[in-house]
Amino acid sequence: QAQLVESGGGLVQAGGSLRLSCAPSGRTFTTYVMGWFRQAPGKEREFVSAITWSGGWTYYADSVKGRFTISRDNAKNTMYLQMNSLKPEETAVYYCAVARTCSGYGCYRITSYDYWGQGTQVTVSS
């Protein structure tokens, strides 16, 4: 069964940076859309960013535009999320997800994604 494994989370001070990685196992997702979501304690899971299989299209939540950068290396079957200028309110569990197909605003919706990782904790201290 396909699995998504996130890594790179941790504790960082406000204004700091982290890079998350997502590496699927059990199959390749080179033609799928891959995305990141996050869920803070007591809040709903929310969209962060997504990228098409070619990397030609990227999507970002307004709250992270200009600070986060999503990328993927299909040769390594890995997706990344570079997070800069992190804020305490961005403390959350970050999840990697894969959608068989989505486009435009559909890629922002949780229901568009078919596979999910277990999540990696990101804690931003003030």
DRENBALUM-353839 format. One record per residue: residue number from 0; z, x, y of N, C-alpha, C in turn. Coordinates in Angstrom, 3 decimals. Layout:
<rs>
{r NUM {Z X Y} {Z X Y} {Z X Y}}
...
</rs>
This chain:
<rs>
{r 0 {0.000 0.846 -1.190} {0.000 0.000 0.000} {0.000 0.879 1.238}}
{r 1 {-0.793 0.482 2.211} {-0.895 1.268 3.419} {0.419 1.250 4.181}}
{r 2 {0.767 2.403 4.719} {1.960 2.518 5.546} {1.627 3.279 6.809}}
{r 3 {2.377 2.972 7.843} {2.250 3.686 9.104} {3.571 4.382 9.364}}
{r 4 {3.503 5.662 9.647} {4.726 6.452 9.844} {4.735 7.011 11.255}}
{r 5 {5.718 6.573 12.044} {5.874 7.070 13.409} {6.824 8.267 13.427}}
{r 6 {6.616 9.136 14.382} {7.516 10.263 14.598} {7.469 10.644 16.066}}
{r 7 {8.432 11.467 16.468} {8.442 11.977 17.830} {9.437 11.324 18.752}}
{r 8 {10.117 10.290 18.270} {11.127 9.666 19.109} {12.334 10.573 19.280}}
{r 9 {13.220 10.159 20.157} {14.424 10.956 20.393} {15.090 10.574 21.685}}
{r 10 {15.974 11.450 22.111} {16.737 11.252 23.348} {16.156 12.134 24.441}}
{r 11 {15.905 11.546 25.585} {15.351 12.298 26.707} {15.968 11.773 27.999}}
{r 12 {16.076 12.633 28.974} {16.597 12.196 30.266} {15.527 11.461 31.062}}
{r 13 {15.977 10.624 31.961} {15.036 9.925 32.833} {14.133 10.936 33.536}}
{r 14 {12.853 10.610 33.574} {11.883 11.513 34.160} {11.275 12.478 33.161}}
{r 15 {11.810 12.502 31.975} {11.330 13.406 30.947} {10.139 12.854 30.183}}
{r 16 {9.726 13.599 29.166} {8.521 13.244 28.396} {8.801 13.301 26.901}}
{r 17 {8.048 12.516 26.188} {8.034 12.549 24.729} {6.617 12.259 24.262}}
{r 18 {6.282 12.764 23.082} {4.995 12.414 22.478} {5.250 11.814 21.109}}
{r 19 {4.820 10.594 20.950} {4.930 9.909 19.677} {3.667 10.099 18.860}}
{r 20 {3.849 10.141 17.553} {2.710 10.246 16.645} {2.777 9.116 15.629}}
{r 21 {1.621 8.715 15.155} {1.544 7.699 14.111} {0.525 8.176 13.098}}
{r 22 {0.975 8.354 11.877} {0.102 8.856 10.828} {0.114 7.888 9.655}}
{r 23 {-0.961 7.176 9.443} {-1.030 6.270 8.303} {-1.038 7.026 6.986}}
{r 24 {-0.505 6.411 5.974} {-0.599 6.959 4.621} {-1.060 5.855 3.684}}
{r 25 {-1.735 6.249 2.660} {-2.196 5.270 1.702} {-3.617 4.787 1.956}}
{r 26 {-4.092 4.981 3.176} {-5.476 4.640 3.477} {-5.801 5.203 4.850}}
{r 27 {-7.048 5.132 5.226} {-7.453 5.570 6.557} {-7.771 4.349 7.400}}
{r 28 {-7.587 4.499 8.692} {-7.854 3.414 9.631} {-8.815 3.864 10.710}}
{r 29 {-9.765 4.671 10.332} {-10.611 5.283 11.349} {-11.471 4.287 12.106}}
{r 30 {-11.718 3.104 11.559} {-12.566 2.156 12.275} {-11.757 1.020 12.899}}
{r 31 {-10.457 1.109 12.844} {-9.610 0.036 13.343} {-9.080 0.371 14.732}}
{r 32 {-8.575 -0.643 15.390} {-7.866 -0.443 16.648} {-6.415 -0.094 16.317}}
{r 33 {-5.898 0.907 16.979} {-4.502 1.293 16.774} {-3.731 1.090 18.068}}
{r 34 {-2.487 0.686 17.934} {-1.718 0.391 19.135} {-0.255 0.754 19.021}}
{r 35 {0.410 0.700 20.161} {1.859 0.923 20.250} {2.512 -0.299 20.891}}
{r 36 {3.613 -0.688 20.303} {4.448 -1.729 20.863} {5.867 -1.182 20.952}}
{r 37 {6.717 -1.868 21.686} {8.119 -1.465 21.756} {9.001 -2.692 21.831}}
{r 38 {10.223 -2.496 21.360} {11.191 -3.582 21.387} {12.545 -3.041 21.786}}
{r 39 {13.031 -3.502 22.927} {14.348 -3.122 23.413} {15.378 -4.079 22.830}}
{r 40 {16.638 -3.660 22.777} {17.679 -4.534 22.237} {17.738 -5.870 22.969}}
{r 41 {17.703 -6.936 22.192} {17.804 -8.262 22.780} {16.548 -8.779 23.429}}
{r 42 {15.460 -8.024 23.299} {14.200 -8.444 23.928} {13.104 -8.591 22.879}}
{r 43 {12.054 -9.264 23.278} {10.915 -9.431 22.381} {10.087 -8.144 22.325}}
{r 44 {9.381 -8.003 21.234} {8.478 -6.863 21.108} {7.335 -7.028 22.107}}
{r 45 {6.987 -5.931 22.777} {5.954 -6.004 23.797} {4.906 -4.922 23.604}}
{r 46 {3.719 -5.259 24.072} {2.590 -4.340 24.003} {2.796 -3.161 24.943}}
{r 47 {2.407 -1.977 24.485} {2.468 -0.776 25.317} {1.060 -0.237 25.563}}
{r 48 {0.321 0.009 24.472} {-0.988 0.622 24.620} {-1.782 0.461 23.334}}
{r 49 {-3.108 0.560 23.434} {-3.963 0.500 22.254} {-5.219 1.309 22.498}}
{r 50 {-5.880 1.679 21.401} {-7.084 2.503 21.499} {-8.050 2.093 20.386}}
{r 51 {-9.327 2.031 20.722} {-10.338 1.702 19.717} {-10.601 2.906 18.820}}
{r 52 {-11.304 2.662 17.729} {-11.474 3.720 16.740} {-12.192 4.930 17.318}}
{r 53 {-13.106 4.707 18.239} {-13.849 5.825 18.817} {-13.097 6.482 19.960}}
{r 54 {-12.052 5.797 20.410} {-11.342 6.300 21.587} {-12.025 5.929 22.884}}
{r 55 {-13.121 5.175 22.763} {-13.877 4.839 23.953} {-13.210 3.805 24.846}}
{r 56 {-12.367 2.986 24.243} {-11.646 1.990 25.027} {-10.148 2.193 24.826}}
{r 57 {-9.426 2.165 25.911} {-7.975 2.224 25.841} {-7.392 1.078 26.670}}
{r 58 {-6.238 0.622 26.253} {-5.566 -0.490 26.921} {-4.112 -0.073 27.193}}
{r 59 {-3.636 -0.449 28.351} {-2.259 -0.118 28.716} {-1.576 -1.323 29.355}}
{r 60 {-0.306 -1.460 29.065} {0.506 -2.410 29.814} {0.609 -1.904 31.249}}
{r 61 {0.674 -2.806 32.190} {0.737 -2.399 33.598} {1.932 -1.485 33.865}}
{r 62 {3.011 -1.710 33.152} {4.237 -0.961 33.405} {4.128 0.513 33.023}}
{r 63 {3.140 0.873 32.207} {3.055 2.267 31.761} {1.795 2.980 32.271}}
{r 64 {0.934 2.255 32.947} {-0.302 2.861 33.445} {0.009 4.037 34.362}}
{r 65 {-0.698 5.121 34.154} {-0.508 6.307 34.960} {0.567 7.241 34.445}}
{r 66 {1.377 6.758 33.499} {2.450 7.594 32.947} {2.270 7.866 31.457}}
{r 67 {1.716 6.904 30.733} {1.511 7.052 29.294} {0.025 7.281 29.026}}
{r 68 {-0.244 8.077 27.996} {-1.622 8.322 27.576} {-1.723 8.182 26.070}}
{r 69 {-2.625 7.316 25.634} {-2.841 7.124 24.203} {-4.074 7.910 23.771}}
{r 70 {-4.029 8.448 22.576} {-5.179 9.175 22.047} {-5.143 9.100 20.528}}
{r 71 {-6.234 9.462 19.911} {-6.270 9.487 18.443} {-7.178 10.608 17.987}}
{r 72 {-6.838 11.141 16.831} {-7.639 12.176 16.194} {-8.016 11.644 14.826}}
{r 73 {-9.219 11.119 14.721} {-9.628 10.498 13.464} {-9.749 11.509 12.333}}
{r 74 {-10.036 12.751 12.663} {-10.112 13.786 11.629} {-8.743 13.982 10.980}}
{r 75 {-7.692 13.772 11.774} {-6.336 13.894 11.245} {-5.738 12.537 10.932}}
{r 76 {-6.507 11.488 11.197} {-6.021 10.132 10.923} {-4.694 9.875 11.636}}
{r 77 {-4.603 10.333 12.869} {-3.350 10.275 13.620} {-3.584 9.764 15.029}}
{r 78 {-2.639 8.968 15.492} {-2.671 8.466 16.861} {-1.455 9.019 17.603}}
{r 79 {-1.606 9.194 18.903} {-0.532 9.763 19.717} {-0.274 8.876 20.938}}
{r 80 {0.939 8.977 21.441} {1.287 8.363 22.709} {2.096 9.377 23.501}}
{r 81 {1.478 9.933 24.527} {2.174 10.839 25.428} {2.855 10.017 26.507}}
{r 82 {4.159 10.146 26.593} {4.933 9.348 27.539} {5.582 10.278 28.554}}
{r 83 {5.217 10.124 29.806} {5.760 10.937 30.887} {6.561 10.075 31.855}}
{r 84 {7.405 10.713 32.622} {8.215 10.025 33.635} {8.937 8.823 33.034}}
{r 85 {9.577 9.035 31.934} {10.247 7.942 31.231} {11.417 7.400 32.037}}
{r 86 {11.637 6.105 31.869} {12.695 5.414 32.598} {13.739 4.882 31.613}}
{r 87 {14.978 4.748 32.047} {16.019 4.235 31.135} {15.681 2.869 30.539}}
{r 88 {15.016 2.035 31.309} {14.679 0.705 30.806} {13.598 0.736 29.727}}
{r 89 {13.057 1.902 29.473} {12.069 2.035 28.406} {12.698 2.450 27.078}}
{r 90 {14.000 2.485 27.060} {14.709 2.701 25.812} {14.395 1.553 24.863}}
{r 91 {13.883 1.901 23.684} {13.438 0.869 22.744} {13.044 1.532 21.436}}
{r 92 {12.806 0.706 20.449} {12.151 1.168 19.236} {10.655 1.005 19.453}}
{r 93 {9.933 2.074 19.238} {8.492 2.071 19.441} {7.796 1.957 18.084}}
{r 94 {6.871 1.007 18.002} {6.172 0.721 16.755} {4.696 1.031 16.863}}
{r 95 {4.185 1.610 15.814} {2.757 1.826 15.654} {2.181 0.624 14.916}}
{r 96 {0.981 0.215 15.272} {0.357 -0.931 14.619} {-1.147 -0.733 14.549}}
{r 97 {-1.756 -1.422 13.603} {-3.197 -1.323 13.395} {-3.792 -2.715 13.304}}
{r 98 {-4.904 -2.903 13.994} {-5.634 -4.171 13.955} {-6.997 -3.951 13.319}}
{r 99 {-7.357 -4.814 12.367} {-8.690 -4.695 11.764} {-9.762 -4.853 12.841}}
{r 100 {-9.521 -5.769 13.736} {-10.464 -5.963 14.818} {-9.782 -6.678 15.965}}
{r 101 {-10.069 -6.251 17.150} {-9.639 -6.950 18.348} {-10.476 -6.410 19.489}}
{r 102 {-10.534 -7.135 20.541} {-11.262 -6.674 21.709} {-10.656 -7.301 22.941}}
{r 103 {-10.772 -6.621 24.017} {-10.280 -7.131 25.285} {-8.815 -7.529 25.222}}
{r 104 {-8.538 -8.717 25.768} {-7.148 -9.162 25.825} {-6.541 -9.391 24.446}}
{r 105 {-7.382 -9.580 23.454} {-6.870 -9.735 22.102} {-6.081 -8.535 21.627}}
{r 106 {-6.418 -7.373 22.141} {-5.723 -6.160 21.714} {-4.324 -6.051 22.301}}
{r 107 {-3.988 -6.923 23.215} {-2.644 -6.929 23.788} {-1.692 -7.808 22.983}}
{r 108 {-2.246 -8.614 22.081} {-1.428 -9.601 21.367} {-0.880 -9.063 20.055}}
{r 109 {0.394 -9.313 19.833} {1.040 -8.861 18.597} {0.333 -9.438 17.384}}
{r 110 {-0.108 -10.666 17.478} {-0.725 -11.354 16.329} {-2.068 -10.764 15.926}}
{r 111 {-2.627 -9.891 16.762} {-3.905 -9.263 16.408} {-3.743 -8.126 15.417}}
{r 112 {-2.507 -7.682 15.210} {-2.248 -6.471 14.418} {-1.821 -6.813 13.002}}
{r 113 {-2.400 -6.084 12.060} {-2.233 -6.400 10.648} {-1.239 -5.493 9.921}}
{r 114 {-1.068 -4.280 10.399} {-0.177 -3.325 9.751} {0.792 -2.778 10.805}}
{r 115 {2.025 -2.558 10.370} {3.073 -2.094 11.284} {3.870 -0.974 10.650}}
{r 116 {4.311 -0.041 11.504} {5.227 0.978 11.050} {6.666 0.507 11.156}}
{r 117 {7.585 1.366 10.739} {9.006 1.042 10.764} {9.624 1.273 12.137}}
{r 118 {8.935 2.017 12.976} {9.425 2.255 14.329} {10.164 3.569 14.475}}
{r 119 {10.161 4.077 15.693} {10.906 5.282 16.024} {11.677 5.022 17.320}}
{r 120 {12.931 5.443 17.333} {13.795 5.152 18.472} {13.520 6.111 19.623}}
{r 121 {13.352 5.556 20.795} {13.245 6.339 22.023} {14.397 5.919 22.930}}
{r 122 {15.208 6.887 23.314} {16.347 6.610 24.187} {16.204 7.452 25.442}}
{r 123 {16.210 6.786 26.580} {16.071 7.467 27.859} {17.396 7.328 28.601}}
{r 124 {18.041 8.446 28.833} {19.340 8.412 29.507} {19.162 8.534 31.016}}
{r 125 {20.061 7.912 31.742} {19.974 7.946 33.211} {20.748 9.115 33.792}}
</rs>
